[in-house]
Structure formats: structure tokens, C-alpha cells
Amino acid sequence: MEDNGLCPLCSLAPESALHLFVFCRVAKTLWRESFWPIITNNLSFTSIAAFIKWIVCSKRAFLRSLVEHRNYVLHAAIVLDSIWDAQNSVIHQDWVVNMHELIGSV
């Protein structure tokens, strides 16, 4: 794959960690379709660190216990890892993004 400075997953925006993990159409779909859906269109983070802090320090009303909070954070980490793995597969293995396959892997 040629490095053109664009996101390897969507080729629609400059490559950055914030775009890749939060605002890329592939990431948006994974977050929306995850066990605890997150609609990233409604978020306005300026760094990936702020997004991760928001997840880890989250006190969501639907998380009824510390165990649920830990599971929520663990699931978010799995989504992040899936996005990273998809990017690497596109770059290093010429993988073509298959959203059904990607959603199923999370």
C-alpha cells in the first residue's frame, strides 16, 4: 500500500490517531455496532488521550457496577485493538476492509 498521508482504512482524511480510532467511518461503525454503542459523531475530542480518558473515567448511568465498568473499558480496548489490527492488515497485507467481518471480530 502506498503511503499518501491519508487514513489507511477510509482514505478520506489525513492519517492521525484521533481520526483512526474515533472519527474514521470504519471506527465510527465499530463503535456504533459495539456491545455498548458509542456514537462518535456527537463527540468533540481534540486528542486520542482525551477520548481514552473519557472511556476510562466514564461514569455512565447504564454501568450499574464496578464489574460492568471494567467490562465496558475492556470492550473499548478490544474495539481499539480491532481498529489498530485492521489498519495494520490494510497496510501490511493489502487487506480490503470488510465491515461485517470486522464487526464480527469484535
Backbone bond lengths (Angstrom), bond angles and torsions (degrees), N, CA, C in turn:
res aa  C-N    CA-C-N  psi(-1)  N-CA   C-N-CA  omega(-1)  CA-C   N-CA-C  phi
1 M - - - 1.443 - - 1.531 108.78 -
2 E 1.300 115.46 136.60 1.457 121.60 179.53 1.529 110.13 -80.62
3 D 1.333 116.69 135.73 1.463 121.10 178.08 1.519 109.09 -86.54
4 N 1.341 115.66 104.05 1.461 120.70 -179.29 1.532 111.96 -107.67
5 G 1.334 116.55 9.02 1.457 120.72 179.25 1.515 114.26 82.41
6 L 1.345 116.68 -0.27 1.456 120.52 179.03 1.524 110.37 -98.36
7 C 1.296 115.45 159.71 1.467 121.72 177.82 1.530 109.12 -54.41
8 P 1.332 117.87 127.31 1.464 120.45 -179.41 1.525 113.41 -65.67
9 L 1.327 117.58 -24.30 1.466 120.06 -176.67 1.526 113.48 -83.90
10 C 1.331 117.15 -35.43 1.470 118.86 -175.57 1.521 114.13 -120.85
11 S 1.314 116.81 -21.55 1.479 122.97 -176.98 1.525 112.60 55.88
12 L 1.329 116.77 28.12 1.466 120.75 -177.24 1.519 114.32 -111.32
13 A 1.332 117.41 -13.16 1.464 120.66 -175.77 1.523 108.61 -147.39
14 P 1.337 116.70 158.57 1.462 119.36 176.59 1.533 110.70 -58.03
15 E 1.317 114.99 142.06 1.460 120.20 -179.26 1.524 110.40 -69.63
16 S 1.325 116.05 126.57 1.461 123.36 173.22 1.518 106.95 -155.26
17 A 1.317 116.29 157.88 1.464 120.20 179.07 1.527 110.64 -61.30
18 L 1.328 117.28 -42.78 1.463 120.40 -178.96 1.522 110.78 -62.48
19 H 1.318 116.36 -44.68 1.468 118.32 178.43 1.527 110.37 -63.69
20 L 1.344 116.81 -50.19 1.457 121.25 -176.10 1.520 112.34 -55.44
21 F 1.330 117.50 -48.08 1.463 121.03 -172.05 1.525 114.78 -90.83
22 V 1.332 118.09 -15.87 1.467 119.32 -174.78 1.526 113.09 -124.55
23 F 1.316 117.93 -47.80 1.457 120.45 -167.66 1.530 115.99 -106.53
24 C 1.315 118.45 -10.53 1.466 121.70 175.02 1.525 108.79 -61.75
25 R 1.334 117.11 144.62 1.471 119.57 -178.98 1.526 111.44 -59.59
26 V 1.326 117.63 -32.10 1.465 120.93 177.60 1.532 109.86 -67.99
27 A 1.325 117.35 -46.94 1.467 121.41 178.24 1.525 110.84 -62.66
28 K 1.330 117.00 -43.88 1.471 120.47 178.95 1.522 110.96 -56.18
29 T 1.327 115.66 -43.13 1.462 119.78 -179.40 1.520 110.71 -66.14
30 L 1.331 117.63 -43.96 1.462 119.86 179.11 1.520 111.93 -62.18
31 W 1.332 117.48 -43.75 1.469 120.03 178.46 1.523 110.73 -64.01
32 R 1.323 117.04 -42.93 1.471 121.18 -178.15 1.531 111.47 -65.69
33 E 1.335 116.77 -36.52 1.460 121.27 -176.77 1.530 113.43 -91.02
34 S 1.319 117.27 1.84 1.461 120.02 -177.24 1.528 111.02 -74.07
35 F 1.331 115.20 169.85 1.471 121.39 -178.17 1.527 111.30 -57.53
36 W 1.330 117.09 -39.89 1.461 123.13 173.73 1.528 106.67 -112.16
37 P 1.323 117.45 89.27 1.475 120.38 -173.29 1.531 113.09 -58.53
38 I 1.314 114.48 136.39 1.463 122.22 173.20 1.525 106.57 -124.51
39 I 1.324 116.03 124.25 1.463 121.13 177.69 1.525 106.69 -93.75
40 T 1.322 116.40 101.63 1.460 120.00 -173.48 1.523 112.99 -75.03
41 N 1.335 117.99 -13.61 1.474 120.26 176.09 1.523 110.98 -59.55
42 N 1.320 116.24 -29.16 1.465 121.66 -175.90 1.524 113.01 -88.11
43 L 1.321 117.66 1.80 1.463 121.28 -176.05 1.522 110.53 -101.67
44 S 1.328 115.37 151.56 1.473 118.92 -178.15 1.531 111.11 -136.31
45 F 1.309 116.20 57.18 1.457 120.58 179.15 1.521 110.28 -83.11
46 T 1.331 115.34 150.53 1.465 120.24 178.54 1.524 111.89 -107.07
47 S 1.344 116.43 -3.43 1.465 119.67 177.84 1.518 109.38 -151.80
48 I 1.319 115.73 155.22 1.462 120.42 176.79 1.526 109.84 -66.37
49 A 1.332 117.74 -32.43 1.468 121.16 178.01 1.523 110.91 -61.43
50 A 1.328 116.96 -41.03 1.473 120.59 179.01 1.525 110.51 -65.19
51 F 1.326 117.83 -38.75 1.463 121.72 178.23 1.526 110.38 -64.35
52 I 1.325 116.95 -46.06 1.463 120.29 -179.20 1.525 110.59 -65.78
53 K 1.321 117.23 -39.76 1.470 120.50 176.72 1.525 109.90 -61.59
54 W 1.327 117.45 -39.79 1.463 122.16 178.50 1.531 110.44 -60.96
55 I 1.326 116.68 -39.91 1.467 120.19 178.84 1.526 110.22 -69.09
56 V 1.321 116.69 -50.65 1.468 121.27 -174.30 1.523 111.86 -66.80
57 C 1.313 117.66 -39.32 1.466 121.44 -176.60 1.522 112.35 -92.57
58 S 1.283 115.84 8.46 1.460 121.62 -176.89 1.526 111.77 -62.56
59 K 1.299 115.63 135.26 1.470 122.36 174.47 1.528 108.06 -121.13
60 R 1.307 115.90 59.40 1.460 121.60 -176.03 1.528 111.27 -66.80
61 A 1.310 115.43 143.08 1.465 121.76 -179.32 1.531 111.51 -61.60
62 F 1.335 117.35 -32.76 1.458 119.81 -177.22 1.527 113.18 -77.77
63 L 1.323 117.46 -10.39 1.456 120.59 177.92 1.524 107.97 -90.24
64 R 1.317 115.25 100.24 1.460 121.08 -170.24 1.521 114.36 -82.06
65 S 1.326 117.60 -11.73 1.461 118.38 -176.32 1.527 110.09 -151.63
66 L 1.307 114.45 169.00 1.455 120.37 176.97 1.528 110.22 -63.48
67 V 1.325 117.21 -36.45 1.464 120.96 178.65 1.522 109.76 -63.58
68 E 1.334 118.44 -44.23 1.463 121.17 177.50 1.519 110.87 -62.26
69 H 1.339 117.16 -39.26 1.458 120.32 178.49 1.524 110.31 -63.04
70 R 1.320 117.00 -43.91 1.468 120.55 178.37 1.528 110.86 -62.23
71 N 1.323 116.92 -41.67 1.464 120.73 178.27 1.528 111.21 -64.77
72 Y 1.327 116.61 -38.42 1.465 122.14 177.81 1.530 110.25 -61.98
73 V 1.322 116.48 -46.90 1.468 121.20 179.71 1.530 109.85 -66.04
74 L 1.329 117.74 -41.91 1.462 121.10 177.91 1.529 110.51 -61.53
75 H 1.323 116.85 -43.84 1.463 120.21 179.09 1.532 110.46 -63.03
76 A 1.313 117.28 -41.23 1.470 120.40 177.26 1.527 110.35 -60.74
77 A 1.324 117.15 -39.63 1.464 120.67 177.91 1.531 110.85 -63.97
78 I 1.316 116.96 -37.08 1.465 121.11 177.73 1.529 110.26 -66.73
79 V 1.320 117.28 -40.47 1.476 120.22 176.98 1.527 109.46 -63.06
80 L 1.325 117.48 -46.35 1.467 120.70 178.38 1.527 110.94 -58.65
81 D 1.326 116.77 -43.99 1.461 120.61 179.31 1.531 111.08 -64.63
82 S 1.299 117.66 -37.85 1.474 121.54 178.68 1.525 110.83 -64.51
83 I 1.315 116.34 -39.53 1.468 120.62 177.63 1.527 109.58 -64.91
84 W 1.331 116.92 -45.37 1.466 121.67 179.43 1.528 110.49 -61.58
85 D 1.330 116.40 -44.79 1.462 121.11 179.65 1.531 110.74 -63.41
86 A 1.334 117.32 -40.74 1.471 120.78 178.41 1.525 110.13 -62.35
87 Q 1.326 116.65 -44.36 1.465 120.16 178.25 1.524 110.51 -58.92
88 N 1.324 117.11 -46.49 1.462 120.78 -179.65 1.520 112.06 -64.36
89 S 1.320 117.14 -36.61 1.465 120.62 177.96 1.525 110.92 -65.80
90 V 1.318 116.90 -38.88 1.469 120.78 177.77 1.524 109.72 -65.50
91 I 1.321 116.36 -45.70 1.470 120.83 -176.09 1.526 112.41 -70.77
92 H 1.326 117.30 -46.66 1.454 120.78 -169.38 1.531 114.97 -99.38
93 Q 1.338 116.74 -17.30 1.461 118.94 -176.60 1.525 112.40 -125.39
94 D 1.336 116.45 8.54 1.473 121.37 -178.40 1.527 112.35 53.65
95 W 1.328 115.89 34.35 1.461 121.68 178.25 1.522 109.10 -70.73
96 V 1.310 116.51 140.74 1.460 121.94 175.40 1.518 106.99 -99.81
97 V 1.325 116.81 129.33 1.461 121.72 -176.12 1.526 110.14 -59.10
98 N 1.324 115.03 126.26 1.458 122.93 175.02 1.526 105.92 -121.96
99 M 1.334 116.65 103.55 1.466 120.16 -172.95 1.527 112.46 -62.52
100 H 1.312 118.56 -38.55 1.478 120.06 179.46 1.527 110.38 -62.64
101 E 1.313 116.71 -42.74 1.455 121.21 178.53 1.530 110.38 -65.94
102 L 1.317 116.39 -42.73 1.460 120.72 -178.85 1.526 111.74 -65.73
103 I 1.318 116.78 -44.94 1.481 120.61 178.06 1.521 109.62 -61.33
104 G 1.331 116.66 -42.09 1.474 120.69 179.76 1.515 113.07 -64.99
105 S 1.333 117.06 -25.16 1.470 119.58 -178.87 1.521 112.29 -79.94
106 V 1.310 117.15 -15.05 1.464 120.54 -179.81 1.476 107.14 -88.02
